[in-house]
Amino acid sequence: MSILVVDDEPLVTRLVTRLLRTFYFDEIETAHDGATALEMLRESRYELVISDYRMEPVTGLELLASIRANSQLRETCFLMMAGGTETELVSAAYSAGMDAFILKPFSASMLRSKLREICESKRLLLS
């Protein structure tokens, strides 16, 4: 499964990438903001985008909306991450087409559970 991890905090992208590798995913790329992610999505196809909610200049919600509005990208699975004070934004993200949500900080088992949830709903293979 090809995965794009998007977060403006380098520590978070490294942590998520490391966790994904422990789950035996090896096709992982990272972006430091939503604008860069959109450029990468125009160049390559990813089966899953894991994105932070709060970023500049393109937020995670705007990134999600752009993906869902694009006929070539709209089937891309999307897992949104957000900090503890942002839980009220979850309903807006689900309305925009998010597949799953995870609250930061999260454990490896929680991330794996969310990945399993997405894969089962989309009938994708999980390592």
Disulfide bonds with the S-S distance in Angstrom:
none
